[in-house]
Amino acid sequence: MAALATRQEVISLDVPEGTTAGEAIALAGVTGRFPELAGAEAGLWGRAVTPARVLREGDRVELLRPVSADAKSMRRERAALRPSRRSRTGP
């Protein structure tokens, strides 16, 4: 699976036993379709793996993009914009 902010593509492959994550990415031609993902980290089901990781039947290989925003700091920024509905001095 390859996904950008504006586009996502799912590519199904049947690969021989013993194929690695890196080999599957190369066979899918993902970096040809998404040159901006060249050098992206490989992942299986959302968890980072090395390209040498041998795949098992049913594995979903993904390319993991760098995180563009920290979720914790984003929540803090949103919370700072809203006044609290709870009274800090009342019961």
N, C-alpha and C positions, 0 to 999 in steps of 0.2 A: 504494500500500500504506500502510495506517495501522496502527500497533501501539502498544499500551500494555503495561504490565507484565502485565496480566491478559487482554488481548484484542487480537486482530489481525484485520484485515479486508483482503481483496484485492478491488479493484474493477476490473473490466475495462471499458475504454472504447474505442470507435472514434471518433477525432477527425479533423477535416479537416486536410489538410496545412497547415503554418504555425501550428498551435496551440502556445502556449507552456506551460511547466510550470505557471505560475500559473493559466492558463485551464483546464488539465486538472484541477487541484485543485478549482477552483470548479465545473466541470462534474460532478465526481464527488460533490460535496456532502459532502466529508470533514469540514469544520468543523461542519456541522450534526449529523453523527453523533458526532463527537469534538470537542466545544467546547473541551476542554482543549488541543487542538493548534492552535487559532487563533494565528496569528503564528509558527508553527514554520517552520524553514528548509526550503526545498525541496531535494530531492536526486534525482539520477539514478544508479541502481545504487550507492547508498551514498556518493556524492560530492556535496558541496554545490554547488548551482547557483543562479543568480538566477531569480526567477519569470519573467523575460523570455526565458529560454533556449528557443529553438524546438526542438520535439521531432522526433525521427526515428522511423521505423517500428520498433516493437519496444522502444522506451524504457520503462523502469519508473520511474515518478515516485514518490518517497517523501517523507514528511514526517519530518524529522530532529528527534528530541527532544533536549533538552540532556542531556549526560552527567551521570549522578547520582553517579558514583564514578570516581576516577582509577585505571585499571588497574594502573599501576606501584605506587602506594601500597598498593593492595589486596594485591598479591603480596608486598610487603615486610612487611605486617602478618601474612599467613599464614606467611611464612618465620620471623618472629620467634617464632611460637608453637611451631614444631617445632625440636627440637634437631637439629643436623647429624649425619649418620651418618658423616661423614668426620672423621678425627682431624686436627686442625690441627698437632699436634706429632709425629705418627708418619709413617712412610714412605708 
